[in-house]
Amino acid sequence: MKPLRQVNVHQAKTELSRLLLDVERGHEVVIARNGAPVAKLVPLPAAGTKRLCVDTWKGRIQMGEDFDAPLTDAELEEWGA
């Protein structure tokens, strides 16, 4: 990833098309209000990039038979309930 660039809100509004071109080239752009960062423009993953989904773990995790059993008083106390 290339270095961050910071712009103010007014500059982001007037230069949005150019900022998007920079993002498409791999840059990240921070948008700040009164010098304080409030948002970041970042490139999206390339099309076809695999994303983690729930089925990835299907069959790999096993839970005890009592997984959804009510908690004991001692367990509730530990959790502050």
Secondary structure as GFF3:
##gff-version 3
##sequence-region A 1 81
A	DSSP	beta_strand	4	8	.	.	.	ID=ss1
A	DSSP	alpha_helix	9	14	.	.	.	ID=ss2
A	DSSP	alpha_helix	16	24	.	.	.	ID=ss3
A	DSSP	beta_strand	28	33	.	.	.	ID=ss4
A	DSSP	beta_strand	36	41	.	.	.	ID=ss5
A	DSSP	three_ten_helix	54	57	.	.	.	ID=ss6
A	DSSP	alpha_helix	73	78	.	.	.	ID=ss7
###
